[in-house]
């Protein structure tokens, strides 16, 4: 970048930071102000991002391993879809450090030069306004396009990142698509932003189902707007987990979960969910009664039917419907 353009960018950043109202109107302006006032950064800094050592990178990967493992297929699909656009996909941890990169091998050298590589420090505190860093601070999806970046050396990039929250609703990672292609159309940038958000939500949902593999997973009433809005309930229909989206939409907190929150109370606004919960409760009660009768009858269906006051044929039908065997 020429000195004239770099100086122009610096003047623009300084003027926006000096405007007291600007940060309230724009996430980019708010980030620029943090860069100057909180992190003491200079827009003209030309140094590439610092990197972790190999040992530090391994440790960071180990900390994110369970989530990163379930994210693999999603990241691979996203990377395959954008491979011809000169973009790369980065999965970063909550500190803004990319741990994995997917992209065309022909663009690898360009990505490396730009610092878009595993182990690089892309937090807002280290690299100023950028999609990964700002999305983690704001805890929402953001696109940082060209000269919206803080450092002049990064103004050739167009990046979109979305935060990823873990099964406890905590900020855990960020998914980013970055492009060095200066001819990338604005419309395509918007499509990439949608794809990144959808992929991040899919990762959240997959990770939540992994963490609560033995629980029943229910969609919240708002799931039509966010596929990652899920709750996990135990066999007593008590909530034992909720995704970040469900926590925000339904007011779920760790304290409410610890106090034994009935799913029926949580989903009171959804008639369909209420009906499903009631049906499950009835089936669980019926299943328990049959198991007790079979146990008392030492597995003899005829004797168990007699204890329950139903015919042998009726009990056989119930066994099949409830997925029980004579050995229960």
C-alpha positions as CSV (number, residue, x, y, z in Angstrom):
1,X,0.0,0.0,0.0
2,X,1.4,3.4,-0.9
3,X,2.3,5.9,1.7
4,X,-0.4,8.3,0.6
5,X,-3.2,5.7,0.9
6,X,-1.8,4.6,4.2
7,X,-1.8,8.1,5.6
8,X,-5.3,8.7,4.3
9,X,-6.5,5.6,6.1
10,X,-4.8,6.7,9.3
11,X,-6.4,10.1,9.1
12,X,-9.8,8.5,8.6
13,X,-9.4,6.2,11.6
14,X,-8.3,9.1,13.8
15,X,-11.3,11.2,12.7
16,X,-13.8,8.5,13.4
17,X,-12.2,7.8,16.8
18,X,-12.4,11.5,17.6
19,X,-16.1,11.6,16.8
20,X,-17.9,10.8,20.1
21,X,-21.1,9.6,18.4
22,X,-19.4,7.3,15.8
23,X,-18.9,4.2,18.0
24,X,-22.6,4.1,18.9
25,X,-23.5,4.0,15.2
26,X,-21.1,1.4,14.0
27,X,-19.4,-1.7,15.2
28,X,-16.4,-0.8,13.1
29,X,-16.1,2.6,14.7
30,X,-16.5,1.1,18.2
31,X,-13.7,-1.4,17.4
32,X,-11.4,1.4,16.0
33,X,-11.9,3.3,19.2
34,X,-11.0,0.3,21.3
35,X,-7.9,-0.2,19.2
36,X,-6.7,3.3,19.9
37,X,-7.9,4.0,23.4
38,X,-7.8,0.5,25.0
39,X,-5.1,-1.3,23.1
40,X,-2.8,1.6,22.0
41,X,-2.5,0.5,18.4
42,X,-1.3,2.5,15.4
43,X,-3.1,2.0,12.1
44,X,0.2,2.2,10.2
45,X,1.8,-0.8,12.0
46,X,3.1,-3.0,9.2
47,X,4.2,-6.0,11.1
48,X,2.5,-9.3,10.3
49,X,0.6,-11.1,13.2
50,X,2.7,-12.7,15.9
51,X,2.5,-16.5,16.1
52,X,2.4,-19.1,18.8
53,X,5.2,-21.6,19.1
54,X,4.5,-25.1,17.9
55,X,4.1,-26.3,21.5
56,X,1.7,-23.4,22.3
57,X,-0.4,-24.2,19.2
58,X,-0.7,-27.8,20.1
59,X,-1.9,-26.9,23.6
60,X,-4.5,-24.5,22.1
61,X,-5.7,-27.2,19.7
62,X,-6.0,-29.7,22.6
63,X,-8.2,-27.2,24.6
64,X,-10.6,-26.9,21.7
65,X,-10.4,-30.5,20.6
66,X,-14.0,-31.8,21.4
67,X,-15.6,-28.9,19.6
68,X,-13.1,-28.8,16.8
69,X,-13.6,-32.5,16.1
70,X,-17.4,-32.1,15.5
71,X,-16.7,-29.0,13.4
72,X,-14.5,-30.9,10.9
73,X,-17.2,-31.9,8.5
74,X,-18.9,-28.5,8.6
75,X,-15.6,-26.7,8.0
76,X,-14.7,-29.1,5.2
77,X,-18.0,-28.5,3.4
78,X,-17.7,-24.8,3.7
79,X,-14.2,-24.8,2.4
80,X,-15.1,-27.0,-0.6
81,X,-17.9,-24.6,-1.5
82,X,-15.7,-21.5,-1.6
83,X,-12.4,-23.1,-2.7
84,X,-12.5,-21.4,-6.2
85,X,-13.2,-17.9,-4.8
86,X,-9.7,-17.4,-3.4
87,X,-11.0,-17.7,0.2
88,X,-9.9,-19.6,3.2
89,X,-11.8,-20.9,6.2
90,X,-10.3,-20.4,9.6
91,X,-11.4,-22.0,12.9
92,X,-10.1,-19.9,15.7
93,X,-10.3,-20.2,19.5
94,X,-11.8,-17.7,21.9
95,X,-8.5,-15.8,22.0
96,X,-8.6,-15.2,18.3
97,X,-6.0,-17.7,17.3
98,X,-6.7,-19.7,14.2
99,X,-6.1,-23.4,14.9
100,X,-7.1,-24.8,11.5
101,X,-7.2,-23.5,8.0
102,X,-8.9,-24.8,4.9
103,X,-8.5,-23.4,1.4
104,X,-7.0,-23.9,-2.0
105,X,-3.4,-25.0,-2.0
106,X,-2.7,-22.5,-4.8
107,X,-3.5,-19.6,-2.5
108,X,-1.7,-21.0,0.6
109,X,1.4,-18.7,0.1
110,X,-0.8,-15.6,-0.1
111,X,-2.7,-16.6,3.0
112,X,0.6,-17.2,4.9
113,X,1.9,-13.8,3.8
114,X,-1.2,-12.1,5.1
115,X,-0.9,-14.0,8.4
116,X,-4.0,-16.0,7.8
117,X,-2.5,-19.2,9.2
118,X,-2.8,-21.4,12.3
119,X,-1.1,-20.0,15.3
120,X,-1.3,-16.3,14.3
121,X,-2.7,-13.9,16.8
122,X,-5.8,-12.3,15.3
123,X,-7.4,-10.9,18.5
124,X,-8.5,-7.3,18.3
125,X,-5.8,-6.4,20.9
126,X,-3.1,-7.8,18.6
127,X,-4.3,-7.1,15.0
128,X,-6.8,-4.3,15.5
129,X,-10.2,-4.4,13.9
130,X,-10.6,-7.6,12.0
131,X,-13.5,-10.1,11.6
132,X,-12.2,-12.7,14.1
133,X,-11.2,-10.3,16.8
134,X,-14.2,-8.0,16.5
135,X,-16.7,-10.9,16.3
136,X,-15.3,-12.3,19.5
137,X,-15.5,-9.0,21.3
138,X,-19.0,-8.2,20.1
139,X,-20.1,-11.8,20.4
140,X,-22.0,-11.6,17.0
141,X,-21.3,-12.2,13.4
142,X,-19.4,-9.4,11.6
143,X,-18.0,-8.6,8.2
144,X,-14.9,-6.4,8.1
145,X,-14.4,-5.4,4.5
146,X,-11.2,-3.9,3.1
147,X,-10.6,-0.5,4.7
148,X,-12.8,-1.3,7.6
149,X,-9.8,-3.1,9.0
150,X,-7.8,-1.0,11.5
151,X,-4.3,-1.7,10.2
152,X,-3.5,-0.5,6.8
153,X,-1.6,-3.7,6.0
154,X,-4.9,-5.6,6.4
155,X,-7.1,-3.4,4.1
156,X,-6.7,-5.8,1.2
157,X,-8.7,-8.4,3.1
158,X,-12.4,-9.0,3.2
159,X,-13.4,-11.2,6.1
160,X,-16.6,-12.5,7.8
161,X,-16.6,-14.2,11.2
162,X,-19.2,-15.6,13.5
163,X,-18.7,-16.6,17.1
164,X,-19.3,-20.2,18.3
165,X,-20.6,-20.9,21.7
166,X,-20.1,-24.2,23.5
167,X,-22.6,-26.5,25.1
168,X,-22.7,-24.4,28.2
169,X,-23.4,-21.2,26.3
170,X,-19.9,-19.9,26.7
171,X,-17.9,-18.2,24.0
172,X,-15.6,-20.9,22.6
173,X,-14.4,-20.2,19.1
174,X,-15.0,-18.2,15.9
175,X,-15.5,-19.4,12.3
176,X,-14.0,-17.1,9.7
177,X,-14.0,-16.9,5.9
178,X,-11.3,-14.5,4.6
179,X,-10.5,-13.4,1.0
180,X,-7.5,-11.7,-0.5
181,X,-9.4,-11.3,-3.8
182,X,-9.9,-7.5,-4.3
183,X,-12.4,-8.2,-7.0
184,X,-14.8,-10.1,-4.7
185,X,-18.3,-8.7,-5.4
186,X,-20.3,-7.2,-2.6
187,X,-23.2,-9.6,-3.3
188,X,-20.9,-12.6,-2.9
189,X,-19.5,-11.2,0.3
190,X,-23.1,-11.1,1.6
191,X,-23.7,-14.7,0.6
192,X,-20.4,-15.7,2.3
193,X,-21.6,-14.0,5.5
194,X,-24.8,-16.0,5.5
195,X,-22.9,-19.3,4.9
196,X,-20.5,-18.5,7.8
197,X,-23.3,-17.9,10.2
198,X,-25.2,-21.0,9.2
199,X,-22.0,-23.1,9.5
200,X,-21.3,-21.7,13.0
201,X,-24.8,-22.5,14.2
202,X,-24.5,-26.0,12.8
203,X,-21.3,-26.5,14.7
204,X,-22.9,-25.3,17.9
205,X,-25.9,-27.7,17.4
206,X,-23.6,-30.7,16.7
207,X,-21.4,-29.9,19.7
208,X,-24.4,-29.6,21.9
209,X,-25.8,-32.9,20.8
210,X,-22.3,-34.5,21.4
211,X,-22.2,-33.1,24.9
212,X,-25.7,-34.3,25.8
213,X,-25.6,-37.5,23.8
214,X,-27.7,-39.4,26.5
215,X,-30.3,-36.7,26.8
216,X,-33.4,-35.9,24.7
217,X,-32.8,-32.8,22.6
218,X,-35.7,-30.4,22.0
219,X,-36.0,-27.4,19.7
220,X,-37.0,-24.2,21.4
221,X,-40.1,-22.4,20.1
222,X,-37.7,-19.9,18.4
223,X,-35.8,-22.7,16.5
224,X,-37.3,-21.6,13.2
225,X,-35.2,-18.5,13.5
226,X,-32.1,-20.2,14.9
227,X,-31.4,-23.9,14.3
228,X,-28.9,-23.9,17.2
229,X,-31.7,-23.0,19.7
230,X,-31.8,-26.3,21.6
231,X,-32.4,-27.6,25.1
232,X,-31.5,-31.0,26.6
233,X,-33.8,-32.7,29.0
234,X,-33.4,-35.8,31.2
235,X,-35.9,-38.7,31.6
236,X,-37.8,-36.6,34.1
237,X,-38.2,-33.8,31.5
238,X,-36.0,-31.5,33.5
239,X,-33.7,-29.2,31.6
240,X,-30.1,-30.2,32.0
241,X,-28.6,-28.0,29.2
242,X,-29.3,-25.2,26.7
243,X,-27.4,-23.6,23.9
244,X,-26.5,-20.0,23.9
245,X,-29.4,-19.1,21.6
246,X,-31.9,-21.0,23.8
247,X,-30.6,-19.4,26.9
248,X,-31.1,-15.9,25.4
249,X,-34.5,-16.7,23.9
250,X,-36.0,-18.6,26.9
251,X,-34.1,-17.0,29.8
252,X,-32.3,-20.1,30.8
253,X,-29.4,-19.7,33.3
254,X,-27.1,-22.1,35.1
255,X,-29.0,-21.2,38.3
256,X,-32.4,-22.2,36.8
257,X,-31.0,-25.5,35.5
258,X,-29.4,-26.2,38.9
259,X,-32.8,-25.6,40.5
260,X,-34.4,-28.3,38.4
261,X,-36.2,-26.5,35.7
262,X,-39.1,-28.4,34.1
263,X,-39.0,-28.3,30.4
264,X,-42.8,-27.9,30.3
265,X,-42.5,-24.6,32.2
266,X,-39.8,-23.4,29.8
267,X,-41.7,-24.3,26.7
268,X,-45.1,-23.1,27.9
269,X,-45.6,-20.9,24.9
270,X,-45.3,-23.9,22.5
271,X,-48.5,-26.1,22.3
272,X,-46.6,-28.6,20.2
273,X,-43.8,-28.9,22.7
274,X,-46.2,-29.2,25.6
275,X,-48.1,-32.0,23.9
276,X,-44.8,-33.8,23.1
277,X,-43.7,-33.5,26.7
278,X,-47.0,-34.7,28.1
279,X,-47.0,-37.7,25.7
280,X,-43.4,-38.5,26.8
281,X,-44.4,-38.2,30.5
282,X,-47.3,-40.6,30.1
283,X,-45.2,-43.1,28.1
284,X,-42.5,-43.0,30.8
285,X,-45.1,-43.6,33.5
286,X,-46.6,-46.5,31.6
287,X,-43.2,-48.0,30.8
288,X,-42.3,-47.9,34.5
289,X,-45.5,-49.6,35.6
290,X,-45.0,-52.4,33.0
291,X,-41.3,-52.9,34.1
292,X,-42.4,-53.2,37.7
293,X,-45.1,-55.7,36.9
294,X,-42.7,-57.8,34.7
295,X,-40.1,-57.8,37.5
296,X,-42.7,-59.0,40.1
297,X,-43.8,-61.7,37.7
298,X,-40.2,-62.7,36.9
299,X,-40.7,-61.9,33.2
300,X,-43.9,-63.9,32.8
301,X,-46.1,-61.8,30.5
302,X,-49.3,-63.5,31.4
303,X,-48.7,-63.0,35.1
304,X,-47.6,-59.4,34.5
305,X,-50.8,-58.7,32.5
306,X,-52.9,-60.1,35.4
307,X,-51.1,-57.7,37.8
308,X,-51.8,-54.8,35.5
309,X,-55.4,-55.7,35.0
310,X,-55.1,-56.0,31.2
311,X,-55.2,-58.9,28.7
312,X,-52.0,-60.7,27.6
313,X,-52.6,-59.4,24.0
314,X,-52.9,-55.8,25.3
315,X,-49.7,-56.1,27.2
316,X,-47.9,-57.5,24.2
317,X,-49.0,-54.5,22.1
318,X,-47.8,-52.1,24.8
319,X,-44.4,-53.9,25.0
320,X,-44.0,-53.3,21.3
321,X,-45.2,-49.7,21.3
322,X,-42.9,-48.8,24.2
323,X,-39.9,-50.6,22.9
324,X,-39.8,-53.1,25.8
325,X,-39.0,-56.8,25.8
326,X,-40.0,-59.5,28.2
327,X,-36.6,-59.1,29.8
328,X,-37.4,-55.3,30.0
